[in-house]
Amino acid sequence: MATRSLERDLERARADHTSELETLNERNRQEISETKKKQWCYDCEAEAIYWCCWNAAYCSTECQQAHWSREHKKNCKRPVRRGDRERGEEGVRHSIKSSN
């Protein structure tokens, strides 16, 4: 009799465990999906709120300026505006656009 009781308890625990795992897996899938929809700062990997070109997004102007000076200036594919080129103002000030 005690063995059957233990077997029932074990089965109940397995069912609870399986249900909890399914719930956690679904929550994990949802969180991954939401994370993939966000852009991340190229410099520090925080959530980005600004973008420069198709390949660079930033959480702050500080991160954008650091990355610009370090390497992005050489590789940026964002077209330079005519007025900026005429004034010699290519670079940091005009490379950030809000993503909102």
C-alpha positions as a Markdown table, in Angstrom:
| # | Residue | x | y | z |
|---|---|---|---|---|
| 1 | Met | 0.0 | 0.0 | 0.0 |
| 2 | Ala | 2.8 | 2.4 | 0.9 |
| 3 | Thr | 4.5 | 1.7 | -2.4 |
| 4 | Arg | 1.4 | 2.5 | -4.4 |
| 5 | Ser | 1.0 | 5.8 | -2.5 |
| 6 | Leu | 4.6 | 6.7 | -3.3 |
| 7 | Glu | 4.1 | 5.8 | -7.0 |
| 8 | Arg | 1.1 | 8.1 | -7.2 |
| 9 | Asp | 3.0 | 10.9 | -5.5 |
| 10 | Leu | 5.9 | 10.3 | -7.9 |
| 11 | Glu | 3.5 | 10.4 | -10.9 |
| 12 | Arg | 1.9 | 13.6 | -9.6 |
| 13 | Ala | 5.3 | 15.2 | -9.1 |
| 14 | Arg | 6.3 | 14.2 | -12.7 |
| 15 | Ala | 3.2 | 15.7 | -14.1 |
| 16 | Asp | 3.7 | 19.0 | -12.1 |
| 17 | His | 7.3 | 19.1 | -13.2 |
| 18 | Thr | 6.4 | 18.6 | -16.9 |
| 19 | Ser | 3.7 | 21.3 | -16.7 |
| 20 | Glu | 6.1 | 23.7 | -15.1 |
| 21 | Leu | 8.8 | 23.0 | -17.7 |
| 22 | Glu | 6.3 | 23.6 | -20.5 |
| 23 | Thr | 5.3 | 27.0 | -18.9 |
| 24 | Leu | 8.9 | 28.0 | -18.5 |
| 25 | Asn | 9.8 | 27.0 | -22.1 |
| 26 | Glu | 6.9 | 29.1 | -23.4 |
| 27 | Arg | 7.9 | 32.1 | -21.3 |
| 28 | Asn | 11.5 | 31.6 | -22.6 |
| 29 | Arg | 10.3 | 31.5 | -26.2 |
| 30 | Gln | 8.3 | 34.7 | -25.7 |
| 31 | Glu | 11.2 | 36.5 | -24.1 |
| 32 | Ile | 13.6 | 35.5 | -26.9 |
| 33 | Ser | 11.1 | 36.7 | -29.5 |
| 34 | Glu | 10.8 | 40.1 | -27.8 |
| 35 | Thr | 14.5 | 40.4 | -27.4 |
| 36 | Lys | 15.1 | 39.6 | -31.1 |
| 37 | Lys | 12.7 | 42.5 | -32.0 |
| 38 | Lys | 14.9 | 45.1 | -30.3 |
| 39 | Gln | 18.1 | 46.7 | -31.6 |
| 40 | Trp | 21.2 | 46.7 | -29.4 |
| 41 | Cys | 23.9 | 49.3 | -28.9 |
| 42 | Tyr | 26.9 | 48.5 | -31.1 |
| 43 | Asp | 29.3 | 49.8 | -28.4 |
| 44 | Cys | 27.9 | 48.6 | -25.1 |
| 45 | Glu | 25.1 | 46.2 | -26.0 |
| 46 | Ala | 22.4 | 48.1 | -24.1 |
| 47 | Glu | 19.0 | 48.6 | -25.8 |
| 48 | Ala | 19.5 | 51.0 | -28.6 |
| 49 | Ile | 17.4 | 54.1 | -29.2 |
| 50 | Tyr | 19.4 | 55.8 | -32.0 |
| 51 | Trp | 20.6 | 54.5 | -35.3 |
| 52 | Cys | 23.2 | 55.7 | -37.7 |
| 53 | Cys | 23.1 | 53.4 | -40.7 |
| 54 | Trp | 21.7 | 50.0 | -41.4 |
| 55 | Asn | 24.5 | 48.4 | -39.4 |
| 56 | Ala | 24.9 | 50.6 | -36.3 |
| 57 | Ala | 22.6 | 51.5 | -33.5 |
| 58 | Tyr | 23.3 | 53.1 | -30.1 |
| 59 | Cys | 21.9 | 53.6 | -26.7 |
| 60 | Ser | 23.4 | 57.1 | -26.3 |
| 61 | Thr | 25.3 | 59.8 | -28.1 |
| 62 | Glu | 28.4 | 58.9 | -26.0 |
| 63 | Cys | 28.4 | 55.3 | -27.3 |
| 64 | Gln | 27.8 | 56.6 | -30.9 |
| 65 | Gln | 30.7 | 59.1 | -30.6 |
| 66 | Ala | 33.1 | 56.5 | -29.1 |
| 67 | His | 32.3 | 54.0 | -31.9 |
| 68 | Trp | 32.4 | 56.7 | -34.6 |
| 69 | Ser | 35.9 | 57.8 | -33.5 |
| 70 | Arg | 37.2 | 54.3 | -33.0 |
| 71 | Glu | 36.0 | 52.6 | -36.3 |
| 72 | His | 32.6 | 53.4 | -37.7 |
| 73 | Lys | 33.6 | 56.6 | -39.4 |
| 74 | Lys | 35.7 | 54.5 | -41.8 |
| 75 | Asn | 32.9 | 52.0 | -42.6 |
| 76 | Cys | 29.7 | 54.0 | -42.4 |
| 77 | Lys | 27.4 | 53.5 | -45.4 |
| 78 | Arg | 25.1 | 56.4 | -44.5 |
| 79 | Pro | 25.0 | 58.9 | -47.4 |
| 80 | Val | 26.5 | 62.3 | -46.5 |
| 81 | Arg | 24.0 | 65.1 | -47.0 |
| 82 | Arg | 25.0 | 67.8 | -49.5 |
| 83 | Gly | 24.9 | 70.7 | -47.1 |
| 84 | Asp | 27.0 | 68.7 | -44.6 |
| 85 | Arg | 29.7 | 68.0 | -47.2 |
| 86 | Glu | 29.8 | 71.6 | -48.3 |
| 87 | Arg | 30.3 | 72.7 | -44.7 |
| 88 | Gly | 32.8 | 69.9 | -44.0 |
| 89 | Glu | 30.5 | 68.5 | -41.3 |
| 90 | Glu | 30.6 | 64.8 | -42.0 |
| 91 | Gly | 30.5 | 62.7 | -38.9 |
| 92 | Val | 29.2 | 62.5 | -35.4 |
| 93 | Arg | 26.7 | 65.3 | -35.1 |
| 94 | His | 24.7 | 64.3 | -38.2 |
| 95 | Ser | 25.1 | 60.5 | -38.0 |
| 96 | Ile | 22.5 | 59.9 | -35.2 |
| 97 | Lys | 18.8 | 59.6 | -36.0 |
| 98 | Ser | 16.1 | 58.6 | -33.5 |
| 99 | Ser | 14.5 | 55.2 | -34.1 |
| 100 | Asn | 11.2 | 56.4 | -32.7 |
